């Protein structure tokens, strides 16, 4: 996991519902693995975003959506 991924993981985990932390960790670990392998597709990004949003505290959804869009744009660079 690179520094950007670690920061993103920490950011997301601070904003997920307390009972959803492990699920979020597993989802993000899978995403980061696919990124490292070069197999993380635009469809994976969309599916992952939907899943992560479902795990968030309701008051954090809009904030995290904006950050996820930024992260997705920078992930390939």
PyMOL commands that set and color helices and strands:
alter all, ss='L'
color gray80, all
select helices_A, chain A and resi 3-13+18-37+42-55+58-75
alter helices_A, ss='H'
color red, helices_A
deselect
rebuild
show_as cartoon
